[in-house]
Amino acid sequence: MRKRELIWIVVLLLVGWAYVHYFTNWGAKKEIVVIPSLRPPMNRGGNASVFPVYFTLDDFYHLTSVKVTEVETNPSIPAGHTLWHLVASEGSDGMKLFTYGQQIPGMEPDLKGARPEPLQTNATYRLELTAGKIKGGTDFHTKPIPK
């Protein structure tokens, strides 16, 4: 090959690399997108004081960690206090939707026998998820159920 042909090949490779680097997301780290929502309780007979919180994920994930902590200072719960923490060594079943406090198949409480603590009204919490090397999370608020 001539020198001119080699130069054009190198230029085309550089242009191709620049396109992939700046206009695609091939090298971007994936993040779990979580959408929290409050929905009316299924049965009114329970003793819950807040609306149930549902978490919808952007795809099916085999979760390895689910953790909910207090964000704002609340007189009854210290800041950063963990209310619910599930772990799985191999990952849960494929999950796309779950509720706060739900027993997720394939996952166990971080501390044996620990149960999810009830959510307080008008408080802010942080959900942190891990599915292998992929992480995600969101903050969510609670609202009281009208009597």
Beta strands, then each sheet from edge to edge (+ up, - down):
strand 1: 31-32
strand 2: 34-38
strand 3: 53-62
strand 4: 65-70
strand 5: 82-87
strand 6: 94-99
strand 7: 108-109
strand 8: 124-131
strand 9: 134-141
sheet 1: 1+ 9+ 8- 4+ 5- 7+
sheet 2: 2+ 3- 6+
end
